[in-house]
Amino acid sequence: MPIRRTSVRFGNDPKKHKEFSAVTHVAQGKGIPPFLVLYVAGHPDVTAQARRLSGVLESAGVPVTLFGASETTHNKLNADLGQPDNAATRELFKFLAPLQTASP
């Protein structure tokens, strides 16, 4: 039986898995800021996790933007973020633009 990466990282205790999950801690009225969820669109498990987080955030009244990066990996998505010709970078700046405030 193959070892799941989550088991290696977080152990086999389901209570700990729930405790470590971001969706466990989302609730209305907690002051959670708007979220941009960047994920690798070509990976079904990651896509499902991103959509689940997005749904939980939306249910709690948190503004959320989902962006599935195509033809990439988790490492490449991270490495390329900030490059001007990168689609995820453009999405990040689009997300941040209305959140920026003028300096005093």
DOVO-928418 format. One record per residue: x, y, z of N, C-alpha, C in turn; residue in three letters; residue number from 1. Coordinates in steps of 0.2 Angstrom, whole numbers. Layout:
N
<<X; Y; Z>; <X; Y; Z>; <X; Y; Z>; 'ALA'; NUM> ...
***
This chain:
104
<<4; -6; 0>; <0; 0; 0>; <4; 6; 0>; 'MET'; 1> <<3; 11; -5>; <8; 17; -5>; <6; 21; 1>; 'PRO'; 2> <<12; 25; 3>; <11; 30; 8>; <9; 36; 5>; 'ILE'; 3> <<3; 39; 8>; <1; 46; 6>; <5; 51; 8>; 'ARG'; 4> <<7; 56; 4>; <11; 62; 6>; <8; 65; 12>; 'ARG'; 5> <<1; 66; 13>; <-1; 69; 19>; <0; 65; 25>; 'THR'; 6> <<0; 58; 25>; <2; 54; 30>; <9; 56; 32>; 'SER'; 7> <<14; 56; 28>; <21; 58; 29>; <21; 64; 33>; 'VAL'; 8> <<18; 69; 30>; <19; 76; 32>; <15; 77; 39>; 'ARG'; 9> <<9; 74; 40>; <4; 76; 45>; <3; 70; 50>; 'PHE'; 10> <<5; 64; 48>; <4; 58; 52>; <-3; 55; 50>; 'GLY'; 11> <<-5; 50; 54>; <-11; 47; 52>; <-17; 48; 57>; 'ASN'; 12> <<-17; 53; 61>; <-22; 55; 65>; <-27; 59; 62>; 'ASP'; 13> <<-33; 57; 61>; <-38; 61; 57>; <-40; 67; 61>; 'PRO'; 14> <<-40; 67; 67>; <-41; 73; 71>; <-36; 79; 70>; 'LYS'; 15> <<-30; 77; 69>; <-24; 81; 67>; <-25; 84; 60>; 'LYS'; 16> <<-27; 80; 55>; <-29; 82; 49>; <-34; 87; 48>; 'HIS'; 17> <<-39; 86; 52>; <-45; 91; 53>; <-42; 98; 56>; 'LYS'; 18> <<-38; 97; 61>; <-35; 103; 64>; <-31; 107; 60>; 'GLU'; 19> <<-27; 103; 56>; <-22; 107; 51>; <-25; 110; 45>; 'PHE'; 20> <<-31; 108; 43>; <-35; 110; 37>; <-37; 117; 38>; 'SER'; 21> <<-36; 121; 33>; <-38; 128; 33>; <-45; 129; 34>; 'ALA'; 22> <<-49; 125; 30>; <-56; 125; 30>; <-59; 124; 37>; 'VAL'; 23> <<-56; 121; 41>; <-58; 120; 48>; <-59; 127; 52>; 'THR'; 24> <<-55; 131; 50>; <-54; 138; 54>; <-58; 144; 51>; 'HIS'; 25> <<-61; 142; 45>; <-65; 148; 42>; <-72; 148; 45>; 'VAL'; 26> <<-73; 155; 47>; <-80; 156; 50>; <-82; 163; 48>; 'ALA'; 27> <<-88; 165; 48>; <-90; 171; 47>; <-89; 176; 53>; 'GLN'; 28> <<-87; 182; 52>; <-86; 186; 58>; <-79; 186; 60>; 'GLY'; 29> <<-74; 182; 57>; <-67; 181; 60>; <-63; 187; 57>; 'LYS'; 30> <<-65; 191; 53>; <-61; 196; 50>; <-56; 193; 44>; 'GLY'; 31> <<-58; 188; 41>; <-54; 185; 36>; <-54; 190; 30>; 'ILE'; 32> <<-48; 192; 28>; <-48; 196; 22>; <-49; 193; 15>; 'PRO'; 33> <<-50; 196; 10>; <-51; 193; 3>; <-45; 188; 2>; 'PRO'; 34> <<-47; 183; -2>; <-42; 178; -3>; <-42; 177; -11>; 'PHE'; 35> <<-35; 176; -13>; <-34; 174; -20>; <-31; 167; -19>; 'LEU'; 36> <<-34; 162; -22>; <-32; 155; -22>; <-29; 154; -29>; 'VAL'; 37> <<-22; 153; -29>; <-19; 151; -35>; <-18; 143; -34>; 'LEU'; 38> <<-19; 140; -40>; <-18; 132; -39>; <-16; 130; -46>; 'TYR'; 39> <<-14; 124; -46>; <-12; 120; -53>; <-18; 117; -55>; 'VAL'; 40> <<-21; 120; -61>; <-27; 117; -64>; <-27; 110; -67>; 'ALA'; 41> <<-21; 108; -68>; <-20; 101; -71>; <-20; 96; -66>; 'GLY'; 42> <<-21; 97; -60>; <-20; 92; -55>; <-27; 91; -51>; 'HIS'; 43> <<-31; 86; -53>; <-38; 85; -50>; <-38; 86; -43>; 'PRO'; 44> <<-34; 83; -39>; <-34; 84; -31>; <-33; 91; -29>; 'ASP'; 45> <<-29; 94; -32>; <-27; 101; -30>; <-33; 106; -32>; 'VAL'; 46> <<-36; 104; -38>; <-42; 108; -40>; <-48; 107; -36>; 'THR'; 47> <<-49; 101; -33>; <-54; 100; -29>; <-53; 103; -22>; 'ALA'; 48> <<-47; 103; -20>; <-45; 107; -13>; <-46; 114; -14>; 'GLN'; 49> <<-44; 117; -20>; <-45; 124; -21>; <-52; 126; -21>; 'ALA'; 50> <<-56; 122; -24>; <-63; 124; -25>; <-67; 123; -18>; 'ARG'; 51> <<-64; 118; -14>; <-67; 117; -8>; <-66; 123; -3>; 'ARG'; 52> <<-59; 125; -3>; <-58; 131; 1>; <-62; 137; -1>; 'LEU'; 53> <<-62; 138; -8>; <-66; 144; -10>; <-73; 144; -8>; 'SER'; 54> <<-76; 138; -9>; <-83; 137; -7>; <-84; 139; 1>; 'GLY'; 55> <<-80; 136; 5>; <-80; 137; 12>; <-79; 145; 14>; 'VAL'; 56> <<-74; 148; 10>; <-73; 155; 11>; <-80; 159; 9>; 'LEU'; 57> <<-82; 158; 3>; <-88; 161; 1>; <-94; 160; 5>; 'GLU'; 58> <<-95; 154; 8>; <-100; 153; 13>; <-100; 157; 19>; 'SER'; 59> <<-94; 159; 21>; <-92; 163; 27>; <-92; 170; 25>; 'ALA'; 60> <<-94; 172; 19>; <-94; 179; 17>; <-88; 182; 15>; 'GLY'; 61> <<-83; 178; 14>; <-76; 181; 12>; <-75; 181; 5>; 'VAL'; 62> <<-74; 187; 2>; <-73; 188; -5>; <-67; 183; -7>; 'PRO'; 63> <<-68; 179; -13>; <-63; 175; -15>; <-62; 174; -22>; 'VAL'; 64> <<-56; 174; -25>; <-55; 174; -32>; <-51; 167; -33>; 'THR'; 65> <<-53; 163; -37>; <-49; 157; -39>; <-46; 158; -46>; 'LEU'; 66> <<-39; 155; -46>; <-36; 156; -52>; <-32; 149; -53>; 'PHE'; 67> <<-34; 145; -58>; <-31; 139; -60>; <-26; 140; -65>; 'GLY'; 68> <<-19; 139; -63>; <-14; 140; -68>; <-13; 134; -72>; 'ALA'; 69> <<-13; 134; -79>; <-12; 129; -83>; <-5; 127; -85>; 'SER'; 70> <<-4; 121; -87>; <3; 119; -90>; <8; 121; -85>; 'GLU'; 71> <<7; 119; -79>; <12; 121; -74>; <13; 116; -68>; 'THR'; 72> <<17; 117; -63>; <17; 113; -57>; <17; 117; -51>; 'THR'; 73> <<17; 115; -45>; <17; 119; -39>; <23; 123; -39>; 'HIS'; 74> <<29; 119; -40>; <35; 123; -39>; <36; 128; -45>; 'ASN'; 75> <<34; 127; -51>; <34; 132; -56>; <30; 137; -55>; 'LYS'; 76> <<24; 136; -53>; <19; 141; -51>; <22; 146; -46>; 'LEU'; 77> <<25; 144; -41>; <29; 148; -36>; <35; 151; -39>; 'ASN'; 78> <<39; 148; -43>; <45; 151; -46>; <43; 156; -51>; 'ALA'; 79> <<38; 156; -54>; <36; 160; -60>; <32; 166; -57>; 'ASP'; 80> <<29; 166; -51>; <25; 171; -49>; <30; 177; -48>; 'LEU'; 81> <<28; 183; -51>; <31; 189; -51>; <34; 191; -58>; 'GLY'; 82> <<35; 186; -62>; <37; 187; -69>; <32; 191; -73>; 'GLN'; 83> <<33; 196; -76>; <28; 200; -80>; <24; 197; -85>; 'PRO'; 84> <<27; 192; -88>; <23; 188; -93>; <19; 182; -91>; 'ASP'; 85> <<19; 182; -84>; <16; 176; -81>; <8; 177; -80>; 'ASN'; 86> <<4; 173; -81>; <-3; 174; -81>; <-5; 174; -73>; 'ALA'; 87> <<-2; 170; -69>; <-4; 170; -62>; <-2; 177; -59>; 'ALA'; 88> <<4; 180; -61>; <6; 186; -59>; <1; 192; -61>; 'THR'; 89> <<-1; 191; -67>; <-6; 196; -69>; <-12; 196; -65>; 'ARG'; 90> <<-14; 190; -63>; <-20; 188; -59>; <-19; 191; -52>; 'GLU'; 91> <<-13; 190; -49>; <-11; 193; -43>; <-12; 200; -42>; 'LEU'; 92> <<-9; 204; -47>; <-9; 211; -47>; <-17; 214; -48>; 'PHE'; 93> <<-20; 210; -52>; <-27; 212; -53>; <-31; 211; -47>; 'LYS'; 94> <<-30; 206; -43>; <-33; 205; -36>; <-31; 210; -31>; 'PHE'; 95> <<-24; 212; -31>; <-22; 217; -26>; <-24; 224; -28>; 'LEU'; 96> <<-25; 226; -34>; <-26; 233; -36>; <-32; 236; -32>; 'ALA'; 97> <<-38; 233; -31>; <-43; 237; -27>; <-42; 236; -20>; 'PRO'; 98> <<-37; 232; -18>; <-35; 232; -10>; <-30; 237; -8>; 'LEU'; 99> <<-27; 240; -13>; <-21; 245; -11>; <-24; 251; -9>; 'GLN'; 100> <<-21; 254; -4>; <-24; 261; -1>; <-18; 266; -2>; 'THR'; 101> <<-20; 272; -3>; <-14; 277; -3>; <-10; 278; 3>; 'ALA'; 102> <<-4; 279; 2>; <0; 280; 8>; <-1; 287; 11>; 'SER'; 103> <<0; 287; 18>; <-2; 294; 21>; <4; 299; 19>; 'PRO'; 104> 
***
